[in-house]
Amino acid sequence: MDLLTNINWNMLLTITIDVLENGFAWALVALGVYLSFRIINVPDLTVDGTLTLGAAATARLLVGGVSPLLATLAGTAAGMLGGLMTGLLHTRLKIQPLLAGILTMTFLYSVNLRVMGRANIALINVDTIVPNGSKYGTLLLFAAVAIFLKVLIDLFLKTDLGLALRATGNNEQMVRTFGVSSDSMKVLGLVLSNGMVGLGGSMLAQYSGFADAQMGIGTVVIGLASVILGEIVFGSRSVFRATLAVVLGSILYRAIYAMALRSWLNASDMKMVTAILVILALSTTRIKNLVRA
């Protein structure tokens, strides 16, 4: 009985660490999605392509012998370029943001294959920034990066530039009356957002040990699920609380994901589960009103 109890506790600890690692890693992506969807109010689908682009650029550089830190920074920069493309398509060519994101995402699929040279790159026996050999090292790294990025966003959004970015999402016409270019703010927001997603893709590739051309599919839905779950459970009355809710929402989502996988569901069902979670989260207010009526 004692042996069985120890095995259960060990299993629980392993699952908990795995949930936290994945939660903090995906929090980088969720923070990027939060910046585009909540701060500048742009439904950006570019993230499905820039997550893969960040992973692809990092993986290609790592197998080429580039240092993990530089490769990670390159993955972040690659994501920023993807966001820049969407921003310019929207603001300069006046393409609707949703369509601009779809066009960039489609464009990046071919770019990602070009960057990797094939459909996937394995990172086995390659030095990465992720200390996979340490039991808690990976968790501490992802937690530190996610918290650092969260604090950085909080501080930035309190600056004059950050306030202009927030004002653009709240009331674009009002911002223009104060002489601020709303187009420039949108481009900046999309660049920063996709840079975070590119960083997330870079870290996830190094964590999982591979980069794949299909790994970005569903990124926007996963990011939205984390954002919305966090807002509903933890609240979003201030920027500090909202960004904290995004990080905690990402962990909560991964916990739900892990429990679903260990039930009767298959891995192929998880996209469906994610979509259902987002639908329920978005419909919470409507459901409450119907119940009260």
N, C-alpha and C positions, 0 to 999 in steps of 0.2 A: 504493500500500500504506500509506504514511504517513497519507494522508487517511482511509482506511478505519479505520485504527487509532485515529485521533483521534475519529472519529464513534462508534466502539464505546465508547471511554472516556467520551465525553460522554453517551452513552446510559446507560452504567452509573452515572455520577454522578447523572443525572436520576432514574433508578429508585431509587437509594439514598436520595436526598433525599426522594423521594415516600414511600418505605417508612418512613423515620424520622419524617416529618411526621405521617403517618397513625398510626404506632405510638404516638407520644407523645400525640396527640390522643385516641386510643381508650384510652390508659392511664388517663385521667381516669375513663372509664366503668368500666374493669376494676378500678380501685381501689375504686370504689363497690360493684361486685359482690363484690369480696373482703370488704369490710366486712360485707355482709349474709350471704353464704354461709359465710364462714370465721370471722368474729369473733363474730357473734351467732347463727350457725347457723340462719338463717331463709331458706328458698328463696323469694326475692322476685322475682316476675314483674312487679312494678310498673315496673321499669326500661324495659320496652318502651314504656310510656306516658310516663314522665317525661323520657326523652331527647327525645322529640318535643315535650313540653311546654316544656322548656328552650329548644329551638330555636324553637318557635312564639312564645313570649313575647318572646324576644330579637328575632326578625325583625319582629314587629309593632311593637315599640318603635323599632327602627332606621328603618323606613320612615316612622315618625311623627316622626322628627327627634330622638329621644332620643340622648344620647351613648353611644358603644359600651360604655364601662365600666359605666355604669348599666344598660344593656340586658343586659349579661352577668351582672351581679349579680342582676338581676330574673329571668333564666333560671334561675340557681342557686336563688333563693328559691322559684320556681315548682316546681322539682323537689323541694325540701324539703317543700312542701305536699302533693305527691303521696305522698311517703313517710309523712307524718303521717297521711294518710287511711288508708293500709294499716295503719299501726300501731294506730290507734284501732279499726278494724274487727276486728283480731285480738285486741287486749287488752281492749277495752271490750265488744264484742259477741260475743267468744269465737268468731269465725269462724276456721277453720283458715288459717294464713298463706299457703299456696299458693292457696286460694280467695280470700282477701282481696286478694292481689296481682292475680289475674285480674279480680276485680270492679273494682278501682281502674283497672287497665289499660283495661278496657272503657269505664268511665266517662270516662276521660281522652281516649279517641278523639273523643268528641263535644265535649269541652271544647276540645281542640286545634283542631278545626274552627271552633269559636266564637271562639277567640282569634285565629286567622288570618283568619277571615271567608271563607275559601275553602280549596281543597285544598292550595295551596302559595303561597309568597311568594318572589319573586326578590329578591336583594340586589345586583343589578347597579347600579353607579353610586351605591352607598350606602356611607358611611363605616363601617368595621368596625374591631374591635380587631386583626384579623389583617392584617399588612402584606404583602398578596399581591404587591405590586410588587417586593419585595425577594427576591433569590435565596435568602438564608439567614435572612432576618428571621423568616419564619413558623416555620422549624425551631427557631430560638433561642427564640422565644416559647413554642411548645408544650413544648419541652424544659424551659424554666425553670418553667412552670406545673406540669408533671407532677412534676418534682423537688421543687418547693416543696410541693406537695400530699402527696407521699410523705413528706417530712421532717415535715410538720405531723401526719400520721397517726402516724408513729413517736413523736413527742413526746407527742401526746395519749394514746396507748395506754399510756404509762408513768405517766400521772397516776392519782390515786385513782379518778377517774371512768372513765378508760379501762380501768383494771384491773377495775373493777366490770363494765364492758361485756364484757370478755373472759371474765370469770368466769361471766357469764350464759350465754354460748355454750357454755362447757365443762360447767357443772353448775348448772342453773337452781335446783334445790332447795336446794343448798348456799348459794347467794347469798341466798335468802330467809331462811335461818337466821341470817344476819348482819344482818338488818334492811334489806336492799337490795331495792327493788321491781324484780323482774325485768321486769314489764310496762313500767315507765318506761324501763328500759335498752333493751328491744326497740324501743320507740317512738323513743328517741334514736338508736339504731343505724340504723333505717330512714330517719329524717329526714336524718341525715348521709350515708348511702349514696346516697339519691336526690338529695340536693343535689349531690353529686359528679357523678352521672349527668346532672343538669340542666345543670351547668356544661359537661360534655362535649358535650351536645347543642347548647348555645349556641355553643361554639367550633367544632364541626363545621359548623353552619349558616353561620357567618361564613367558614369556610374553603372550603366547597363553593359558597357563593354563593346558597344557597336553603334554605328550610325546607319540608318536605313532610309531610303527614299520615301517610305510610307509612314514613317514614325510621327509625322506631324498631323496626320488625319484626325480630325475631331478635337484639335487643340483648343479652338475657340469655345467649344461646348464645355470642355473640362474646365477651362478658365472661368467661364461664366458660372458654372455650377459651384465652384469654389467661392467666387465673389458673392453670389446670391445666397448661398447657404450661410456664409459668414455674416452677411448683413442681417439675415432673418434671426439667427441664433444669438449673435453678439452685438448687433446694432451698428449704426454708422452715423452718429450724431455729429462727430467731428472728424477731421482728416486723420488724426492719431488713432481714433477708435476704428475708423473705416479700414485703414491699412492693416491694423491689427486683426480686424475681423476677416480680412482677405487671407492672411497667413493662417489663422486658426480655421477658417473655412476650408482651406486646402487640406489641412490635416484631417478635418472632419470628413471631407469627401473621400480621402484615401482610406479612412477607417471604415466607412460605409462600403467602399469598393472591396476592401479585404474581407469584410463579413459576407458580402454577396458572393465572392468567389468561393468561400468556404461553405456555402449553402448548396442548394441544388442547381444554381446557375453555372453556366459555362463561361469561359473567357470571352467567347464570341457574343455573349449576351450583354457585356458591360456597356457597349455604346447605347443600347436600348435603356439600360438602367440609368445611365447618365442623362439621357434625354428626358426620361420620366422625372428624374429629380429636378431638372431645370423647369420642366412644365409645372410640377407641383409647387416649386418655390415661387415661380412667377404668378401662379394663380392663388397664392395664399390669401391675399387681401380680398380677392373676389369670392373665394370660398367662405371666408369669415363673414362677409356681408350677406351672402346667401343664407348662411346658418342663422344669423341674427334676424333676418327677415322672416 
